[in-house]
Amino acid sequence: MRKPKQLSREDQEKLDSLTRNLEKELEHFIGYPCNTLFDYSALYHFLKLPLNNIGDPFVPTNYHINTHEFEREVIEIFKKLTNAPKKTTWGYVTNGGTEGNLYGIFLAREMFPDCMVYYSEDSHYSVNKILRCLHVRNIMIRSNPDGTMNLDDLRETIKIHRDVPPVIFANIGSTMKGACDDLLGIQKILKDLAIKRHYIHADAALSGMILPFVDKSPAWDFDAGIDSVSISGHKMVGSPLPCGVVLAKKEYVDRIACGVEYVGTLDTTIMGSRNGLTPLFLWYAFRTIGLEGFHEIIQSCMNVAAYAETKLNALNRHAWKHPNSLTVVFDRPSPTLVSKWQLASKGSISHLIAMPHVTCENIDELAEDLAGEKQDTRKNRNYPSTVRRSL
């Protein structure tokens, strides 16, 4: 086999320049939920291997160069974090939260082909795309000003369509406002309307690694009656590659499973070939940091989020956050600052997310920048002050 040649000086400089630019951008990376504090150098030697976790991680495959054993251990950890019944819950490591959401709605559609999916205005932008791909009937439900699903609208809409099974897409930490939909309230609606056939999927991309470590979390997991959940791995855990985990009731997964002779295993996942590195990253993080370590990390992040809320309100930026959320919403600053700090923004609001790498020093620097720009003193129209005070 011919030995690859070395890069030219020009090509090497191009890579070096990219490294410098990306490391520079990390200095002001506070608007998106990706943890940058990780070190997987102990796993670098696995980059030499064509790892592929094709197929069901709980079933043997003829492709032996995989990390299924480690993937299964990761799944067991997430079962514990979500209070999932060990023997009747199944899962796998995905490419990210969107794949997990696609999987949950896919299972629901296969269970109830005539279903109607209900999701709120504040759901992730990919949900509408998923529904189009799966050709599922759907209705968007109004959101409350704080980002939660409006249950009055949900109740009245379901009443109109009581002849078809409802599939509820619940946000457990919405994208812009960190809002958790009221699962107990949703369950009450289904009970009041005597609807027995239904499915609830939880999008817990970020909060799925926050709520297990707080003292007073809302009802959000399998104990609250969900049928499936999607949690991101590259967000709170941290990973150089996007990844996540999806968990679902095994009885629903069994309905879609089919054998594939080509690889000698069951086809139960969305993707065929799957990343074999990301399960190692997640496994290594849980082994080296531990659940107690993540508990400490979450508490530290909560402190920074509270500090940011106070600091921004001192500048009259109308900052607020939900309890048990790291997402701090505030008045949208100038395009220059939105770009500098990489602040996710929508309409009149922006947010920062107090991920593990975000420090009080970062918040102080942001506050200095905000104090130095011309401020729009109008109140945040997307969030009434009366509701903000109640939070």
C-alpha positions as CSV (number, residue, x, y, z in Angstrom):
1,M,0.0,0.0,0.0
2,R,1.3,3.4,-1.0
3,K,2.3,5.5,2.1
4,P,0.4,8.9,2.2
5,K,2.5,11.9,1.6
6,Q,3.0,14.7,4.1
7,L,0.9,17.8,3.8
8,S,2.4,20.8,2.0
9,R,3.5,23.8,4.1
10,E,0.5,25.7,2.7
11,D,-2.0,23.0,3.7
12,Q,-0.4,22.6,7.1
13,E,-0.7,26.4,7.7
14,K,-4.3,26.2,6.6
15,L,-5.0,23.7,9.4
16,D,-3.0,25.6,11.9
17,S,-4.9,28.8,11.1
18,L,-8.2,26.9,11.6
19,T,-7.0,25.7,15.0
20,R,-6.1,29.2,16.1
21,N,-9.4,30.7,14.9
22,L,-11.5,28.1,16.6
23,E,-9.6,28.4,19.9
24,K,-10.1,32.1,19.7
25,E,-13.9,31.7,19.1
26,L,-14.1,29.5,22.2
27,E,-13.2,32.5,24.4
28,H,-16.7,34.0,23.8
29,F,-18.8,30.8,23.4
30,I,-21.7,31.3,25.7
31,G,-24.9,31.2,23.6
32,Y,-25.2,27.5,22.7
33,P,-25.5,24.3,24.9
34,C,-22.2,22.6,24.2
35,N,-19.7,21.9,27.0
36,T,-16.2,22.6,25.9
37,L,-14.5,21.1,29.0
38,F,-13.5,17.6,28.1
39,D,-10.3,15.6,27.5
40,Y,-10.5,12.3,25.6
41,S,-6.8,12.1,24.8
42,A,-6.7,8.7,26.5
43,L,-9.0,7.4,23.7
44,Y,-7.1,8.9,20.7
45,H,-5.6,5.5,19.7
46,F,-9.2,4.4,18.8
47,L,-9.0,6.8,15.9
48,K,-6.9,4.2,14.1
49,L,-9.8,1.8,14.0
50,P,-12.8,1.6,11.7
51,L,-15.3,1.5,14.6
52,N,-18.9,1.0,13.5
53,N,-21.8,0.3,15.9
54,I,-24.0,-0.9,13.2
55,G,-27.3,-2.6,14.3
56,D,-28.9,-3.2,17.7
57,P,-26.3,-2.7,20.5
58,F,-28.0,-5.5,22.5
59,V,-27.8,-8.1,19.7
60,P,-24.6,-9.7,18.3
61,T,-23.5,-8.7,14.8
62,N,-21.2,-10.1,12.2
63,Y,-19.3,-6.7,12.2
64,H,-17.0,-7.2,15.2
65,I,-15.1,-3.9,15.2
66,N,-17.6,-2.1,17.4
67,T,-18.0,-0.7,20.9
68,H,-21.5,-2.2,21.6
69,E,-20.4,-3.3,25.1
70,F,-19.6,0.2,26.1
71,E,-22.7,1.5,24.4
72,R,-24.8,-0.8,26.5
73,E,-23.2,0.5,29.7
74,V,-23.9,4.1,28.7
75,I,-27.6,3.1,28.0
76,E,-27.8,1.6,31.5
77,I,-26.6,4.8,33.0
78,F,-29.2,6.9,31.2
79,K,-31.9,4.4,32.2
80,K,-31.0,5.2,35.8
81,L,-31.0,8.9,35.2
82,T,-34.4,8.8,33.6
83,N,-36.0,6.3,36.1
84,A,-36.6,3.9,33.2
85,P,-37.6,0.4,34.0
86,K,-34.4,-1.6,33.3
87,K,-36.0,-4.7,31.8
88,T,-38.6,-3.1,29.6
89,T,-36.6,-0.1,28.3
90,W,-34.3,-0.1,25.2
91,G,-32.0,2.5,23.8
92,Y,-29.0,3.4,21.7
93,V,-26.4,6.1,21.2
94,T,-27.6,8.5,18.4
95,N,-25.9,11.2,16.3
96,G,-27.7,13.8,18.4
97,G,-31.0,15.0,19.8
98,T,-32.7,15.4,16.4
99,E,-32.2,11.7,15.6
100,G,-33.6,10.8,19.0
101,N,-36.7,12.9,18.4
102,L,-37.1,11.4,14.9
103,Y,-36.9,7.9,16.5
104,G,-39.5,8.8,19.2
105,I,-42.0,10.1,16.6
106,F,-41.2,7.2,14.3
107,L,-42.1,4.7,17.0
108,A,-45.3,6.6,17.8
109,R,-46.3,6.6,14.1
110,E,-45.7,2.9,13.8
111,M,-47.7,2.3,16.9
112,F,-50.5,4.6,15.8
113,P,-50.5,5.1,12.0
114,D,-53.5,7.4,12.2
115,C,-52.1,9.6,15.0
116,M,-52.0,13.3,15.4
117,V,-48.8,14.9,16.7
118,Y,-49.1,17.9,19.0
119,Y,-46.0,20.1,19.6
120,S,-45.6,23.7,20.8
121,E,-44.4,26.9,19.1
122,D,-41.3,26.7,21.2
123,S,-40.3,23.2,20.0
124,H,-36.9,22.8,18.3
125,Y,-36.9,23.9,14.6
126,S,-36.1,20.3,13.5
127,V,-39.4,19.0,14.8
128,N,-41.4,20.4,11.8
129,K,-38.8,18.8,9.5
130,I,-39.2,15.4,11.2
131,L,-42.9,15.6,10.8
132,R,-42.6,16.3,7.1
133,C,-40.2,13.5,6.6
134,L,-42.4,11.0,8.4
135,H,-45.6,12.4,6.7
136,V,-47.4,12.6,10.1
137,R,-50.5,14.7,10.7
138,N,-49.6,17.4,13.2
139,I,-50.9,20.6,14.9
140,M,-48.8,23.2,16.5
141,I,-50.0,24.3,19.9
142,R,-49.7,27.8,21.2
143,S,-47.0,28.5,23.8
144,N,-47.3,30.5,26.9
145,P,-45.0,33.6,27.2
146,D,-42.6,31.6,29.3
147,G,-42.1,29.0,26.6
148,T,-44.3,26.2,28.0
149,M,-47.0,24.6,26.1
150,N,-50.5,26.2,26.5
151,L,-52.5,23.4,28.0
152,D,-55.8,25.1,27.4
153,D,-55.1,25.2,23.7
154,L,-53.9,21.6,23.8
155,R,-57.1,20.4,25.6
156,E,-59.4,22.2,23.1
157,T,-57.4,20.9,20.1
158,I,-57.4,17.3,21.3
159,K,-61.1,17.5,21.9
160,I,-61.7,18.3,18.3
161,H,-59.6,15.3,17.1
162,R,-60.6,12.7,19.7
163,D,-61.1,10.1,17.0
164,V,-57.3,9.8,16.5
165,P,-54.6,8.9,19.0
166,P,-52.7,11.9,20.2
167,V,-48.9,11.9,20.2
168,I,-47.5,14.6,22.5
169,F,-44.1,16.1,21.7
170,A,-43.1,17.5,25.1
171,N,-40.2,20.0,25.6
172,I,-38.2,19.3,28.7
173,G,-36.1,22.4,28.4
174,S,-37.1,24.3,25.3
175,T,-34.6,25.6,22.9
176,M,-34.8,29.3,23.5
177,K,-36.3,29.6,27.0
178,G,-35.4,26.4,28.8
179,A,-39.1,25.7,29.5
180,C,-40.4,22.3,30.6
181,D,-43.9,21.4,29.5
182,D,-46.3,20.3,32.2
183,L,-46.3,16.5,31.8
184,L,-48.7,16.0,34.8
185,G,-51.0,18.6,33.3
186,I,-50.9,16.8,29.9
187,Q,-51.6,13.4,31.6
188,K,-54.6,15.0,33.3
189,I,-56.0,16.2,30.0
190,L,-55.7,12.7,28.5
191,K,-57.4,11.2,31.5
192,D,-60.2,13.8,31.6
193,L,-60.9,13.2,27.9
194,A,-60.8,9.4,28.5
195,I,-58.1,9.0,25.9
196,K,-56.5,5.6,26.4
197,R,-54.4,5.3,23.2
198,H,-51.7,8.0,23.2
199,Y,-47.9,8.4,23.1
200,I,-45.7,11.0,24.9
201,H,-42.1,11.7,23.6
202,A,-39.8,14.0,25.7
203,D,-37.2,16.2,24.1
204,A,-34.7,16.5,27.0
205,A,-31.7,17.5,24.9
206,L,-30.0,19.6,27.5
207,S,-32.2,19.2,30.6
208,G,-32.0,15.4,30.5
209,M,-28.5,15.8,32.0
210,I,-29.6,18.6,34.4
211,L,-32.8,17.6,36.1
212,P,-31.5,14.3,37.5
213,F,-29.0,16.3,39.6
214,V,-31.3,19.0,41.1
215,D,-33.3,18.8,44.3
216,K,-36.7,19.8,43.0
217,S,-37.2,18.8,39.4
218,P,-40.5,18.9,37.6
219,A,-42.1,15.6,36.5
220,W,-40.2,14.8,33.3
221,D,-39.0,11.2,33.0
222,F,-40.5,7.7,32.7
223,D,-42.0,8.0,36.2
224,A,-44.1,10.8,34.7
225,G,-45.5,8.5,32.0
226,I,-43.3,9.2,28.9
227,D,-42.9,6.6,26.3
228,S,-39.5,7.8,24.9
229,V,-36.9,10.4,25.5
230,S,-34.1,12.0,23.6
231,I,-31.0,13.4,25.4
232,S,-27.9,15.0,23.9
233,G,-24.4,13.8,24.8
234,H,-22.3,16.6,23.4
235,K,-24.2,19.2,25.4
236,M,-23.7,18.7,29.1
237,V,-21.5,15.7,29.1
238,G,-19.3,17.1,26.3
239,S,-17.9,15.5,23.2
240,P,-15.9,16.6,20.2
241,L,-18.5,14.9,18.0
242,P,-22.3,15.5,18.2
243,C,-24.1,12.6,19.9
244,G,-27.0,11.6,22.1
245,V,-29.1,8.9,23.6
246,V,-32.6,7.8,22.9
247,L,-34.6,5.6,25.2
248,A,-37.9,4.0,24.5
249,K,-40.3,1.3,25.8
250,K,-39.0,-2.0,24.4
251,E,-42.5,-3.2,23.4
252,Y,-42.6,-0.3,20.9
253,V,-39.1,-1.0,19.6
254,D,-40.0,-4.7,19.0
255,R,-42.7,-3.7,16.6
256,I,-40.2,-2.2,14.2
257,A,-37.3,-4.7,14.6
258,C,-36.3,-6.8,11.6
259,G,-33.4,-9.1,11.0
260,V,-30.7,-8.2,8.4
261,E,-28.7,-11.2,7.2
262,Y,-26.0,-8.9,5.6
263,V,-24.7,-7.8,9.0
264,G,-26.2,-10.6,11.1
265,T,-28.1,-8.5,13.5
266,L,-31.4,-6.7,14.1
267,D,-32.2,-3.4,12.5
268,T,-33.8,-1.3,15.3
269,T,-32.1,2.0,14.8
270,I,-32.6,4.9,12.4
271,M,-29.0,4.9,11.0
272,G,-27.4,1.8,9.6
273,S,-23.7,2.5,10.2
274,R,-23.3,4.3,13.6
275,N,-20.5,6.1,15.3
276,G,-18.5,3.8,17.5
277,L,-16.4,6.5,19.0
278,T,-19.1,8.6,20.7
279,P,-20.2,5.7,23.0
280,L,-16.6,5.6,24.2
281,F,-16.6,9.3,24.9
282,L,-19.8,9.1,27.0
283,W,-18.6,6.0,28.8
284,Y,-15.2,7.6,29.6
285,A,-16.9,10.8,30.9
286,F,-19.2,8.8,33.3
287,R,-16.3,6.7,34.5
288,T,-13.9,9.6,35.1
289,I,-16.3,12.2,36.3
290,G,-19.0,10.0,37.8
291,L,-22.6,10.9,38.8
292,E,-21.4,12.8,41.9
293,G,-19.0,14.8,39.7
294,F,-21.9,15.8,37.4
295,H,-23.9,16.8,40.4
296,E,-21.2,19.2,41.5
297,I,-20.9,20.5,37.9
298,I,-24.6,21.2,37.6
299,Q,-24.6,23.1,40.9
300,S,-21.7,25.2,39.8
301,C,-23.5,25.9,36.5
302,M,-26.6,26.9,38.4
303,N,-24.6,29.4,40.4
304,V,-23.2,31.0,37.3
305,A,-26.7,31.2,35.7
306,A,-28.0,32.9,38.8
307,Y,-25.1,35.3,38.8
308,A,-25.7,36.1,35.1
309,E,-29.4,36.8,35.8
310,T,-28.6,39.2,38.6
311,K,-25.7,40.9,36.6
312,L,-27.9,41.5,33.5
313,N,-30.8,42.8,35.5
314,A,-28.5,45.3,37.1
315,L,-28.2,46.7,33.5
316,N,-31.9,46.7,33.0
317,R,-31.7,43.9,30.4
318,H,-34.9,42.1,31.8
319,A,-33.1,38.8,32.4
320,W,-35.0,35.8,33.6
321,K,-34.7,32.0,33.8
322,H,-36.8,29.1,34.7
323,P,-36.0,27.2,38.0
324,N,-33.5,24.4,37.3
325,S,-32.5,25.9,34.0
326,L,-29.2,27.1,32.8
327,T,-30.7,29.2,30.1
328,V,-30.8,33.0,30.9
329,V,-33.0,35.0,28.6
330,F,-32.5,38.7,28.2
331,D,-33.2,41.6,25.8
332,R,-31.5,41.1,22.4
333,P,-28.3,43.2,22.1
334,S,-26.7,44.7,19.0
335,P,-25.8,42.4,16.1
336,T,-22.2,43.0,16.9
337,L,-22.5,41.6,20.4
338,V,-24.8,38.8,19.2
339,S,-22.0,37.7,16.9
340,K,-19.1,38.3,19.3
341,W,-20.7,36.2,22.1
342,Q,-22.4,33.7,19.7
343,L,-25.8,34.4,21.4
344,A,-28.7,32.4,20.2
345,S,-31.4,34.9,19.4
346,K,-35.0,35.0,18.3
347,G,-37.1,38.1,17.8
348,S,-36.6,40.5,20.7
349,I,-34.7,38.1,23.0
350,S,-31.3,36.4,23.2
351,H,-30.0,33.9,25.7
352,L,-26.8,32.7,27.2
353,I,-26.4,29.2,28.7
354,A,-24.3,28.7,31.7
355,M,-22.5,25.5,30.5
356,P,-19.6,24.2,32.6
357,H,-17.0,26.3,30.7
358,V,-18.9,29.6,31.2
359,T,-17.5,31.5,34.1
360,C,-18.5,34.6,36.1
361,E,-15.6,36.3,34.5
362,N,-17.3,35.7,31.1
363,I,-20.5,37.2,32.4
364,D,-18.6,40.2,33.7
365,E,-17.0,40.8,30.3
366,L,-20.4,40.4,28.6
367,A,-21.9,42.9,31.0
368,E,-19.2,45.4,30.2
369,D,-19.9,45.1,26.5
370,L,-23.7,45.5,27.1
371,A,-23.1,48.5,29.3
372,G,-21.1,50.1,26.6
373,E,-23.7,49.9,23.9
374,K,-26.8,51.9,23.3
375,Q,-29.6,50.1,25.1
376,D,-33.2,49.7,24.0
377,T,-35.1,50.3,27.2
378,R,-38.3,48.8,26.1
379,K,-39.5,45.8,28.1
380,N,-39.1,42.4,26.7
381,R,-42.4,42.0,24.8
382,N,-42.0,38.2,24.7
383,Y,-42.1,37.9,28.5
384,P,-44.5,40.0,30.6
385,S,-42.9,41.5,33.8
386,T,-45.7,39.9,35.9
387,V,-44.7,36.4,34.9
388,R,-41.0,37.3,35.2
389,R,-41.6,38.3,38.8
390,S,-43.4,35.1,39.6
391,L,-40.4,33.1,38.3
